[in-house]
Structures are given as structure tokens and as C-alpha cells.
Amino acid sequence: MTAKPVAQLLADLGITKTHSRPHTANDNPFSESQFKTLKYRPEFPDRFGSLEDARSFCGFFFTWYNTQHHHSALGLLTPQTVHYQRAPQVISQRQQVLTAAYLAHPERFVRHPPRPPQLPAAVWINPPALPPAMPSAGSILKRKAGSFSRSRSNAGSAAASSETSCRRICLANI
């Protein structure tokens, strides 16, 4: 087995090389995090004897990574738990244990009763673009009220003129 430069290997595999620049949408932080976990495992060898050894090791590693490794980005759940929609049951069981610990020793929890980490609502590498938001009626009224009260600032207190202008605008728009 002959070694080749990493850049050439990446090009042969059709992988675009990146430099982990912050806020760059082309980088995949999930893959990079997984690769760091792989490299820092105690059983990760300095080198593999063959391609088959590497594939065998990775087969065991990815099974462990998906079924036993608790991910901080997933509320300390495993990907398997989240994928098979068992997260609500696990979080509920954790809450029961934490409540029992709190009831047994409330002095250990200074600020508030303990809560298990929650599952994020969504995880995105590149979030979809949101359509431009239409201004709400309340924001339009606030802008009109603010401009009206600034133009009459000499006529008394700002709070009173702001309240008066809001009433006038609301009545005018009815």
C-alpha cells in the first residue's frame, strides 16, 4: 500500500477540501465532530495493517457511535434513540430520576430543581432561507406612532403624546 498526499486522495474521492472556516456553509461541522471522536478513541490505532483492518474498525466504531455514544447536541441522547423516536420516553425517565434526587437532597440544587437536557427542535447544517416576513399591524402602528410622537415632541411629555398618537392612528385605521 503506497501513501499519497491527502489532497490527492481527497481529489480522487471527489471530496472538496475545506479549512474549517467559521460561518462557512460548505463545511460540515457534524462530520468534523464525528471524525474528532473517531481519532480520539483510546482504541484508535496509530496505523491500520490493511484496508480491511480499517473497514473492520470503522464498522465497530460507527455501530458504537450511533447506538451507545451520547451526543451533547442531541441532549445527551444517542442517534439511535432520536431516530427511533424514543427520546420523549428517555427524557421523561431522566426527569423522574432527577426529581427523586432533588426530593432526597434539595440542598444540592442551589438555583432550581434539575432538568434533563432537551432535544433540539431542529438541527441544520444549512438552514433553509425564510421567506421575507410581512410586517404585522402592530409593528406598523408602532412605527407610525413613533414618527408622530417625535414630530410633536415640543407639545408636552413624550409618553402622553405617544399614547395620544397611538389612539389617533388606531382610530384613523378603523
Phi and psi in degrees as GROMACS dihedral restraints (atoms count N, CA, C in turn):
[ dihedral_restraints ]
;  ai    aj    ak    al  type     phi  dphi    fc
    3     4     5     6     1  -100.0    20    10
    4     5     6     7     1   143.2    20    10
    6     7     8     9     1   -84.6    20    10
    7     8     9    10     1   149.1    20    10
    9    10    11    12     1  -132.5    20    10
   10    11    12    13     1   157.5    20    10
   12    13    14    15     1   -58.2    20    10
   13    14    15    16     1   146.3    20    10
   15    16    17    18     1   -58.7    20    10
   16    17    18    19     1   -41.3    20    10
   18    19    20    21     1   -59.3    20    10
   19    20    21    22     1   -40.4    20    10
   21    22    23    24     1   -69.1    20    10
   22    23    24    25     1   -39.6    20    10
   24    25    26    27     1   -61.8    20    10
   25    26    27    28     1   -45.7    20    10
   27    28    29    30     1   -60.2    20    10
   28    29    30    31     1   -42.2    20    10
   30    31    32    33     1   -64.6    20    10
   31    32    33    34     1   -41.2    20    10
   33    34    35    36     1   -63.3    20    10
   34    35    36    37     1   -33.0    20    10
   36    37    38    39     1   -86.7    20    10
   37    38    39    40     1    -3.1    20    10
   39    40    41    42     1    76.3    20    10
   40    41    42    43     1    26.9    20    10
   42    43    44    45     1  -102.5    20    10
   43    44    45    46     1   131.1    20    10
   45    46    47    48     1   -81.6    20    10
   46    47    48    49     1   125.3    20    10
   48    49    50    51     1   -76.5    20    10
   49    50    51    52     1   135.9    20    10
   51    52    53    54     1  -128.1    20    10
   52    53    54    55     1   168.4    20    10
   54    55    56    57     1  -120.6    20    10
   55    56    57    58     1    25.1    20    10
   57    58    59    60     1    51.6    20    10
   58    59    60    61     1    46.9    20    10
   60    61    62    63     1   -74.3    20    10
   61    62    63    64     1   138.5    20    10
   63    64    65    66     1   -64.8    20    10
   64    65    66    67     1   145.4    20    10
   66    67    68    69     1    62.3    20    10
   67    68    69    70     1    28.0    20    10
   69    70    71    72     1  -104.8    20    10
   70    71    72    73     1   118.6    20    10
   72    73    74    75     1   -69.8    20    10
   73    74    75    76     1   -18.7    20    10
   75    76    77    78     1   -78.1    20    10
   76    77    78    79     1   -19.4    20    10
   78    79    80    81     1   -79.8    20    10
   79    80    81    82     1   150.9    20    10
   81    82    83    84     1  -113.9    20    10
   82    83    84    85     1    95.9    20    10
   84    85    86    87     1   -63.7    20    10
   85    86    87    88     1   -26.4    20    10
   87    88    89    90     1   -69.1    20    10
   88    89    90    91     1   -43.1    20    10
   90    91    92    93     1   -66.4    20    10
   91    92    93    94     1   -39.9    20    10
   93    94    95    96     1   -66.1    20    10
   94    95    96    97     1   -39.4    20    10
   96    97    98    99     1   -64.4    20    10
   97    98    99   100     1   -43.6    20    10
   99   100   101   102     1   -63.0    20    10
  100   101   102   103     1   -40.3    20    10
  102   103   104   105     1   -65.8    20    10
  103   104   105   106     1   -38.1    20    10
  105   106   107   108     1   -64.6    20    10
  106   107   108   109     1   -42.1    20    10
  108   109   110   111     1   -59.7    20    10
  109   110   111   112     1   -42.2    20    10
  111   112   113   114     1   -60.5    20    10
  112   113   114   115     1   -50.0    20    10
  114   115   116   117     1   -66.0    20    10
  115   116   117   118     1   -32.0    20    10
  117   118   119   120     1   -94.0    20    10
  118   119   120   121     1     5.1    20    10
  120   121   122   123     1   -67.0    20    10
  121   122   123   124     1   138.0    20    10
  123   124   125   126     1   -59.2    20    10
  124   125   126   127     1   -31.4    20    10
  126   127   128   129     1   -86.0    20    10
  127   128   129   130     1     0.4    20    10
  129   130   131   132     1   -69.6    20    10
  130   131   132   133     1   122.4    20    10
  132   133   134   135     1   -76.5    20    10
  133   134   135   136     1   160.1    20    10
  135   136   137   138     1   -64.2    20    10
  136   137   138   139     1   -37.8    20    10
  138   139   140   141     1  -154.0    20    10
  139   140   141   142     1   155.6    20    10
  141   142   143   144     1   -94.9    20    10
  142   143   144   145     1   146.3    20    10
  144   145   146   147     1   -70.2    20    10
  145   146   147   148     1   -31.8    20    10
  147   148   149   150     1  -159.0    20    10
  148   149   150   151     1   173.2    20    10
  150   151   152   153     1   -62.5    20    10
  151   152   153   154     1   -37.8    20    10
  153   154   155   156     1   -64.3    20    10
  154   155   156   157     1   -37.9    20    10
  156   157   158   159     1   -62.6    20    10
  157   158   159   160     1   -42.7    20    10
  159   160   161   162     1   -64.0    20    10
  160   161   162   163     1   -44.2    20    10
  162   163   164   165     1   -64.6    20    10
  163   164   165   166     1   -40.3    20    10
  165   166   167   168     1   -62.9    20    10
  166   167   168   169     1   -46.6    20    10
  168   169   170   171     1   -60.0    20    10
  169   170   171   172     1   -46.2    20    10
  171   172   173   174     1   -65.7    20    10
  172   173   174   175     1   -33.6    20    10
  174   175   176   177     1   -59.6    20    10
  175   176   177   178     1   -46.0    20    10
  177   178   179   180     1   -67.6    20    10
  178   179   180   181     1   -41.5    20    10
  180   181   182   183     1   -61.6    20    10
  181   182   183   184     1   -48.8    20    10
  183   184   185   186     1   -68.5    20    10
  184   185   186   187     1   -30.4    20    10
  186   187   188   189     1   -64.0    20    10
  187   188   189   190     1   -46.9    20    10
  189   190   191   192     1   -61.9    20    10
  190   191   192   193     1   -45.5    20    10
  192   193   194   195     1   -60.0    20    10
  193   194   195   196     1   -38.4    20    10
  195   196   197   198     1   -88.4    20    10
  196   197   198   199     1   -21.9    20    10
  198   199   200   201     1  -112.6    20    10
  199   200   201   202     1   -22.3    20    10
  201   202   203   204     1  -124.5    20    10
  202   203   204   205     1   -25.3    20    10
  204   205   206   207     1   -78.0    20    10
  205   206   207   208     1   124.0    20    10
  207   208   209   210     1   -87.6    20    10
  208   209   210   211     1   121.2    20    10
  210   211   212   213     1   -95.5    20    10
  211   212   213   214     1   128.9    20    10
  213   214   215   216     1   -63.9    20    10
  214   215   216   217     1   -34.6    20    10
  216   217   218   219     1   -70.5    20    10
  217   218   219   220     1   -14.2    20    10
  219   220   221   222     1  -108.6    20    10
  220   221   222   223     1    26.1    20    10
  222   223   224   225     1    67.4    20    10
  223   224   225   226     1    35.0    20    10
  225   226   227   228     1    59.6    20    10
  226   227   228   229     1    35.4    20    10
  228   229   230   231     1  -108.3    20    10
  229   230   231   232     1   164.5    20    10
  231   232   233   234     1   -88.4    20    10
  232   233   234   235     1   154.6    20    10
  234   235   236   237     1   -58.1    20    10
  235   236   237   238     1   -35.6    20    10
  237   238   239   240     1   -62.7    20    10
  238   239   240   241     1   -42.9    20    10
  240   241   242   243     1   -61.0    20    10
  241   242   243   244     1   -43.6    20    10
  243   244   245   246     1   -69.7    20    10
  244   245   246   247     1   -44.1    20    10
  246   247   248   249     1   -61.3    20    10
  247   248   249   250     1   -42.1    20    10
  249   250   251   252     1   -90.0    20    10
  250   251   252   253     1    16.0    20    10
  252   253   254   255     1    57.1    20    10
  253   254   255   256     1    38.7    20    10
  255   256   257   258     1   -99.2    20    10
  256   257   258   259     1     4.7    20    10
  258   259   260   261     1   -60.0    20    10
  259   260   261   262     1   -44.5    20    10
  261   262   263   264     1   -59.6    20    10
  262   263   264   265     1   -39.2    20    10
  264   265   266   267     1   -66.9    20    10
  265   266   267   268     1   -42.7    20    10
  267   268   269   270     1   -65.9    20    10
  268   269   270   271     1   -43.4    20    10
  270   271   272   273     1   -63.7    20    10
  271   272   273   274     1   -38.9    20    10
  273   274   275   276     1   -63.9    20    10
  274   275   276   277     1   -43.4    20    10
  276   277   278   279     1   -63.2    20    10
  277   278   279   280     1   -41.3    20    10
  279   280   281   282     1   -61.9    20    10
  280   281   282   283     1   -41.6    20    10
  282   283   284   285     1   -62.8    20    10
  283   284   285   286     1   -38.8    20    10
  285   286   287   288     1   -61.6    20    10
  286   287   288   289     1   -43.4    20    10
  288   289   290   291     1   -65.1    20    10
  289   290   291   292     1   -44.2    20    10
  291   292   293   294     1   -65.4    20    10
  292   293   294   295     1   -37.5    20    10
  294   295   296   297     1   -64.8    20    10
  295   296   297   298     1   -42.5    20    10
  297   298   299   300     1   -62.8    20    10
  298   299   300   301     1   -41.1    20    10
  300   301   302   303     1   -64.3    20    10
  301   302   303   304     1   -40.1    20    10
  303   304   305   306     1   -65.4    20    10
  304   305   306   307     1   -43.1    20    10
  306   307   308   309     1   -66.2    20    10
  307   308   309   310     1   -34.0    20    10
  309   310   311   312     1   -74.5    20    10
  310   311   312   313     1   -36.2    20    10
  312   313   314   315     1  -142.5    20    10
  313   314   315   316     1    71.6    20    10
  315   316   317   318     1   -64.5    20    10
  316   317   318   319     1   -22.5    20    10
  318   319   320   321     1   -66.5    20    10
  319   320   321   322     1   -19.0    20    10
  321   322   323   324     1   -77.7    20    10
  322   323   324   325     1   -16.4    20    10
  324   325   326   327     1  -114.6    20    10
  325   326   327   328     1    96.6    20    10
  327   328   329   330     1   -73.6    20    10
  328   329   330   331     1   -48.6    20    10
  330   331   332   333     1   -82.9    20    10
  331   332   333   334     1   -48.1    20    10
  333   334   335   336     1  -163.6    20    10
  334   335   336   337     1   165.1    20    10
  336   337   338   339     1   -60.4    20    10
  337   338   339   340     1   146.9    20    10
  339   340   341   342     1   -70.0    20    10
  340   341   342   343     1   149.2    20    10
  342   343   344   345     1  -131.5    20    10
  343   344   345   346     1   141.1    20    10
  345   346   347   348     1   -72.1    20    10
  346   347   348   349     1   154.3    20    10
  348   349   350   351     1   -61.0    20    10
  349   350   351   352     1   142.7    20    10
  351   352   353   354     1   -93.7    20    10
  352   353   354   355     1   153.3    20    10
  354   355   356   357     1   -73.9    20    10
  355   356   357   358     1   133.5    20    10
  357   358   359   360     1   -66.2    20    10
  358   359   360   361     1   150.3    20    10
  360   361   362   363     1   -67.1    20    10
  361   362   363   364     1   -37.8    20    10
  363   364   365   366     1  -154.7    20    10
  364   365   366   367     1   150.1    20    10
  366   367   368   369     1  -126.5    20    10
  367   368   369   370     1   125.6    20    10
  369   370   371   372     1  -128.7    20    10
  370   371   372   373     1   143.8    20    10
  372   373   374   375     1   -87.7    20    10
  373   374   375   376     1   -50.9    20    10
  375   376   377   378     1  -126.2    20    10
  376   377   378   379     1    97.1    20    10
  378   379   380   381     1   -63.6    20    10
  379   380   381   382     1   146.3    20    10
  381   382   383   384     1   -66.1    20    10
  382   383   384   385     1   148.8    20    10
  384   385   386   387     1   -69.7    20    10
  385   386   387   388     1   134.1    20    10
  387   388   389   390     1   -84.6    20    10
  388   389   390   391     1   142.7    20    10
  390   391   392   393     1   -66.4    20    10
  391   392   393   394     1   152.1    20    10
  393   394   395   396     1   -58.7    20    10
  394   395   396   397     1   133.9    20    10
  396   397   398   399     1   -78.6    20    10
  397   398   399   400     1   139.6    20    10
  399   400   401   402     1   -80.2    20    10
  400   401   402   403     1   137.4    20    10
  402   403   404   405     1   -66.3    20    10
  403   404   405   406     1   140.2    20    10
  405   406   407   408     1   -79.0    20    10
  406   407   408   409     1   161.7    20    10
  408   409   410   411     1   -61.8    20    10
  409   410   411   412     1   -36.4    20    10
  411   412   413   414     1   -64.2    20    10
  412   413   414   415     1   -40.7    20    10
  414   415   416   417     1   -69.6    20    10
  415   416   417   418     1   -33.9    20    10
  417   418   419   420     1   -65.9    20    10
  418   419   420   421     1   -43.9    20    10
  420   421   422   423     1   -62.5    20    10
  421   422   423   424     1   -41.3    20    10
  423   424   425   426     1   -63.7    20    10
  424   425   426   427     1   -42.1    20    10
  426   427   428   429     1   -64.7    20    10
  427   428   429   430     1   -44.5    20    10
  429   430   431   432     1   -64.6    20    10
  430   431   432   433     1   -40.9    20    10
  432   433   434   435     1   -65.5    20    10
  433   434   435   436     1   -40.3    20    10
  435   436   437   438     1   -64.4    20    10
  436   437   438   439     1   -43.4    20    10
  438   439   440   441     1   -68.7    20    10
  439   440   441   442     1   -36.2    20    10
  441   442   443   444     1   -67.7    20    10
  442   443   444   445     1   -43.0    20    10
  444   445   446   447     1   -70.1    20    10
  445   446   447   448     1   -32.2    20    10
  447   448   449   450     1   -68.2    20    10
  448   449   450   451     1   -35.5    20    10
  450   451   452   453     1   -72.4    20    10
  451   452   453   454     1   -19.8    20    10
  453   454   455   456     1  -111.9    20    10
  454   455   456   457     1    26.7    20    10
  456   457   458   459     1   -64.8    20    10
  457   458   459   460     1   -23.0    20    10
  459   460   461   462     1   -78.8    20    10
  460   461   462   463     1   -10.8    20    10
  462   463   464   465     1   -89.1    20    10
  463   464   465   466     1    14.8    20    10
  465   466   467   468     1   138.6    20    10
  466   467   468   469     1  -162.9    20    10
  468   469   470   471     1   -67.2    20    10
  469   470   471   472     1   145.2    20    10
  471   472   473   474     1   -65.8    20    10
  472   473   474   475     1   -37.7    20    10
  474   475   476   477     1   -65.5    20    10
  475   476   477   478     1   -42.9    20    10
  477   478   479   480     1   -66.5    20    10
  478   479   480   481     1   -43.7    20    10
  480   481   482   483     1   -69.3    20    10
  481   482   483   484     1   -33.6    20    10
  483   484   485   486     1   -65.0    20    10
  484   485   486   487     1   -43.3    20    10
  486   487   488   489     1   -64.4    20    10
  487   488   489   490     1   -42.5    20    10
  489   490   491   492     1   -64.0    20    10
  490   491   492   493     1   -44.0    20    10
  492   493   494   495     1   -66.0    20    10
  493   494   495   496     1   -36.0    20    10
  495   496   497   498     1   -62.3    20    10
  496   497   498   499     1   -42.5    20    10
  498   499   500   501     1   -62.8    20    10
  499   500   501   502     1   -43.6    20    10
  501   502   503   504     1   -63.4    20    10
  502   503   504   505     1   -44.4    20    10
  504   505   506   507     1   -66.1    20    10
  505   506   507   508     1   -42.8    20    10
  507   508   509   510     1   -62.6    20    10
  508   509   510   511     1   -43.5    20    10
  510   511   512   513     1   -67.6    20    10
  511   512   513   514     1   -35.8    20    10
  513   514   515   516     1   -69.7    20    10
  514   515   516   517     1   -28.4    20    10
  516   517   518   519     1   -89.5    20    10
  517   518   519   520     1    -0.9    20    10
